[in-house]
């Protein structure tokens, strides 16, 4: 489902039926998307969702601890999500880290120390690509800790 570059907030979707076969949800550049709206979207497709693109949205990720585990999610794009918080990121990762293959955090303000600590403690073993380009709060030491914890993952720095 591609709704990118629309004014959609995602709220008010309670009456929408479950999207039983939806594998891709592309919400990039939906600047009005709220955390509540994202939660409502995910509630409709959590069982089958493989690719979630939230590039350049206003979500913080906080308040999403109630979403179901995303058992099929392989790609999560949070690039340029200026409002993404460390807490919000960790809440999202808790729901999908077992299956995640690709994670884009480029241009976010996440803490490299917090991310490296989380990765060291959870070792998302399927992760093969982690984009940390333009993440000014991720130091070279943080990147090295992540590379050591994820030896099969390509960690992109620029």
Buried (B, 14 or more C-beta within 10 A) or exposed (E): BEBBEEEBBBBEBEEEEEBEEBBBBBBBBBEEBBBBBBBBBBBBBBBBBBBBBBBBBBBBBBBBBEBEBBEBBBBBBBBBBEBBBBBBBBBBBBBBBBBBBBBBBBBBBBBBBBBBBBBEEBEBEEBBBBBBEBBEBBBEEBBEBBBEBBEEBEBBBE
